[in-house]
Amino acid sequence: MSVEETVDHLKSLEDALQKANLELNSTIETQAHIVDQNPNLDGFIAEQYHAQTFNLNAKAAGSRYRAEALEPPKGEGYKKNSVDVVIRDDSGKIVRRYQSKYCKDAKATEQAFEHGDYRGQQKLVPDGQQMDIEKKCTAIIEAPDGTTSNPLSKSHAVQMKEEAQSGNWKELNWNEYKTQDLAVGIGRQAGKAAIQGAAIGVGFDIAKKVWNDEEITGEEIVETALASGADFGVKAAAAGALKVSAEKEIIKAIPKGTPAGTIANIAYIGVENVKVVGKMAAGELSLKEGIEKIEQTTVATAAGLATMGKGSAIGAAAGTIFGPVGTIVGGFIGGTVGYMAGSKVGETVVKGAQKIREKVVEGAEAVIDKVKDVGSCIAGFFEGLFGW
């Protein structure tokens, strides 16, 4: 259930991105659904860009505010002194109003504001011009909770206009999301999952410390979660990190656009296998027992997800982590979990990895011969975990 909730969160980010692109596409098209050749199209793109990047960041961070570019109906012009962009709270109440001017330089932009009565509206200007304009202005829109749009320079806005009018329009992608806002949202999701885990397993140990007013560290919570099996937060965080890393091309082995469900499955199996590696390194399982356990975990998880109607997703997941991809993804998950768990688990896994590296890879390759369809991800996982 926690994995499904993580998938829902990541999918909501993809849906928000799709909606933002639909709004921008509407801005650059005329009533006849052809690209607008208006020489001032960059100014209209800028208004919509600020509204939509604000909404992306708000969605990622879990903000209650949303922005809207107030465009008139197709075929109608703007009314004098009309507001360009607004920010609303979750009740629909407008909390901020903006008048946008995107002229060639700071002087021209400042003069443009003198031709209207814009009282009650904040002045939104191209990034880089705000320092040269005497009157108070801003290069971003910002909600009361600190959520902001992404800054946009005049040259970038013109570039977007030229790309649209030449038929080379580039849609917004995950790079528009602020990494910090993504981290906040994923952290909140992981925290929610961790609370569910605490109710099942981690809570007994942590609750005792709370009762005794003892200090609790994040590393300790993760370590306890891994040991008890209630590692929901760890898996949610790993899935979120993998998705963001794939979309921002930090991990290029996973293609951009890989479904969130597929990535969550990879993270789920990866964390389960890391736990087995930890037991092998600690001497709780022999090499043979560990390899067999990983084989069982990988196959059983794949089979379980398949019976839940996730056959195509897990099939894609298995296909994704075969071959050289397993090296990178396995190393990423192993390193991340080791880092999250702190020195005790991290050192145990690393030291154990150093001791059993060659034998484990040999054993994993032997497993491939027995379970080729799903088990071949094991070799890549070990090579990544022990070779990175």
N, C-alpha and C positions, 0 to 999 in steps of 0.2 A: 504493500500500500504506500509506503514512504517513497519507493521508487516511482510509482505512478504519479504521486504528488509533485515530485521533482520534475518529471517529464512535463506535467501540466504547466509548471512555472516556466520552463525553458520554451515550451511551445507558445506560451502567451507572449514571450519576447519576440518570437518569430512572427506571430500574428500582428503585433504592434508595428513591426518593421514593414510588413505588407500593407497595412493601413496607411502608414506614413507615405509610402511610395504611391499609393492610389491618390492621395491628396495632392502630392506634387505633380503627378501626371495630369490631374484635373487642372492644375494651375497653368501648365505649359500648353494645354490644348484649347482650341477655340470651340465655339458652339458646334462647329461642323466636324469636330474631333480630328483636326489637323493641328500641327505645331504652330503656335502663335509666333508671328514674325515681328512683333512689336519690338522696337529698339530698346524699350525700357523694361523688357521682360525680366531682366536680372533683378529689378527692384521687387517685382511680384514673387519671383522665386525666393528672394531673401526673406520675405515675410513668412512664406509657407515653410521655408527651411527652419527658421527659428521656432515656429509653432511645433513642427513635427519632431525636431531633435529634442525639444523640451519634453514632448510627450514620451519619446523613447527613454529618456533619462528618468522621467517620472515613473514609468512602468518598471524599469529596472530596479529603482530604489524603493518602490512601493509608496510613492507619494500620492496624496489625495487630490493633487491639483492637475489640471489639464489645460493646454493652450489651444487657441483657435485663431486662424487667420480669417478675418472678416471680409471675405471677397464678395462682391455684389453678384447677383445672378448673371449667367452668361448673356452677353448682349447689352448689359446695362453698365453705366459708368459709376465711379465712386462719387459719393456725395461730399460736398465741401466740408473740410475739417473732420471727416469721419475717422473713426478709430480703425487702425490697421490690424492689430493683434491684441487679444485679451487672454488673461489667465483666469480660470474659474476654479472654485473649490468643488468638492464632491456633491454639493447641493445645487450647483449650477450658478452660484453667485459669483459675479465678476469681482476679483480682488486686485487686479492690475490691468492697466490700459497702456498701449504703446502706439506711438506714431513713428513710422519707419521712413527714413530718407536715405537712399543709397546713391549718392552723387559721386562724381569722378574724384573729388578730393574734399578735405575737411572744410575748406572755405565755401565751396559750392553747397555742401551739405548744410552748413550753418545758415547760409542765406536762404535755403529752401524752407527752413523752419520759420523764417520771418514772413512768409507769404500766407500764413493761416493762423487761426486761433486754436491752439492745441492745449489749452489749460486742462489739467486733470489727466494728461497723458505724458508718460515718460518718453524721452527722445531716444529712439533706437537707431544706431548708426553703424557703418561698416567697421569691422575690427581693424584697429590701427589708426583710425581717425579720431577716436574719442579724446586722445591726449592733446590734440590740436584745436579742439572746439572749446570755446570759453564757457558757454553755458553747460549746465549739468546734462550729461547724456550717458548712454550705456551701449555696449557692444553685444549684450546678451539680454534675454528676458529672464526674470527670476521670480520665483514664488516665495511666499513668506517662510516656507520651510527650508529655503536654500537651494531647491531644485532649479537648474538653469538650462537654457538652450546652449548649443554649441556656437562659438563665435564664427562669423563669416566675413571675410574681407571683400572689398569691392572687386578685386581681381578674380577671386574665386567665384563670386556671383556671376561675373561676366563670362568666365569660363563655362559655368553651368549653362548659361544662356546660349552660348555658342555651340555647346555640345547638343543641346536640345534642338536648336534650329538647323543644325547640320545633320540631324538624324543619328547622333552618337550619344544620346542621353544615357547617363550612368545612374542607375538606381542606388538609393541609400543601402548600406550593408551594415554588418555588425560593428564595423569600425566607427560608426557614428555613436554607438553606445559608449559612454564614459566608463572606463575600466573600474573606477571607484564605485560608480552606481551599480554596476554589475556585481561587484564584490559585496556590496551592502545587501542587494536582493538575494544573491545566492547564500550569503551568510545567514540571512533571516530564514530562508528555506531550510538550510542545514540545521539551524537552531531549533526550528519547529520539529524537524525529524528527530533531532537529538532528544527533545523532550519526550517524544513518543517512545524512544528507546529507553529513556530513564524510567518511564513508567513500567517497563517490562523487565529491565535487567540492571542498568547502570544505577538506577535510583536507590537501590538498597545500600550500596556502598557510599554514594554521594550524600544521601539523606542522613546517614549516620554522622558524617563529618559536619553537615549543616547543624545537626542537633548539638554536637559537641563544640560548635563555633570554631572549627578547624579551617585552615586555609585550603582552598580548592584551586588547582591550576587547570588550564585548558588542556595541557599535555596529559595530565592525570585522567581527565574525563575521557579523552580519546583512547588512552591505553586501557582503561577499564571497559570502555565500549567494545574494543576489539576482543578483549579477553572474554567478556560475557556473551558476545554474539549480538549485542544490541547496538550495532554500529551504524544505525540509520543515518545519523548526521554525517559520518565519514563518507558514506556512499553518496549522499546528496551533494556534499562539497566536491567530491571527486568527479561526479557527473557534470556538475556545473563548470568546474575548471576545465574539463576536457572539451565541453561544448564551446566555451569562450575561446579556448586555445585553438580549436579547429577553425572557428569562424574568423578569428583575427590572424589566422595563418601562423601562429606560434608553433603549432604542431602541424606540419604540412602533410604528414602521412595520412591524416584523416581528412577527407575531402570536405571543403566548405559545403554547407547544405545537407550534411549527413543528419538524418532525423534525430531529434532529441531522445526518442525511445531507444534507438540503436545505441547511442552513446551511453545512455543510462545502463543498458545491458552490459556494455563493455566494462563500465566502472564497477558494476555489481560483481561480475565474475573476477575482475582484477583484484578488488579488495578481498574477496573470499580467498583467492589464491595467495595473496600477500600474508594473510593470517596463517595459512598452512606453512608457508616458508618460515614464518616466525617460530612456529612450533618445531620445525625441523632444525632450525638454527639453535633453539634452546634445548634440543635433545629429547623433546617430548615425542617426536616421531622419527623413525629411521628414514633413511633416504628412500628406500623402497616404499615404506608406508606413506611418506609424503607425496611421492609421485603418484601413487594410487589414489590418494585422497584428492589431489588436484584434478586428476582424471575424472573422478567421481563428481567433484564439485562442478567442474566445467560442463560435463555432459548432463548432469542432473538439472543444473540451472537452465541450460539450453532447452532441455526437454520440457521442463516446467513452464518456461515462458512460451514455448510452442503450443502447449496444451491450453494455455490461457488465451489463445488466439493471436499470439505474437510470433507466429512461425516465420513470416517474411522478415520481421524486424530482427529477430535473433539470427536468422540466416544471414542477413546483411551484416550483423555484428560479427559473426564468426568469420565471414569473408573479409571483413575489414581488418581484423587483427591477424590474419594469416600472413606469413612471409615477413618482409622487412618491417612492416607496420608494427608487428608485435614487439619488435625491439624498442621502438620509440614509446609506444603506449605502455608497454610493460614497465619500462624504466620510469616513465612519468608517474604512473600510479604507485609503484613501489617507493619511489623517492618522496612523493607527496605524503603518503601514509606514514612513512618513517619520520618525516619532518613534523607532521601533525601530532604524532604520538610522543614526540620528545626523545630524549637521550636513551631511555631504557629500551624501548622497543626498537627505535632507530638503530642504536648500536648493535643490538642483538641480531637484527636482520642483516645489517651490513657485514658484521664480523662472520656471521654464519655463512653469508653469501661468499665471502672470500675463501672460506674453508672448503665449501662443497661445490664451488663453481663448475669445475670440469666434470665431476661425476654427475651433477644434476643435469647438465646439458646433454651428456651422453644418455642418461636415463630418460630425459624428455624425448630425445630423438627415437629411443626404443619404443616409447609410448605411441609415437606417431604411427608407427607401423601397425599398431593394434587398433588405434582409433583414428583413422585418417580424416573422417568427415568433420569432426568437431575437435578432436584432441590435438590437431596440428597447431593450434594456437599456443599450446603449452611451451613448445621450444622457443618460439618467438618471445613469449612472456619471460621465460628464464634468461634468455640471452640479453633481453633489455634490462631486467632487474639486476643481473649480476655483471653485465658488461658495460653499463653506462658509467 
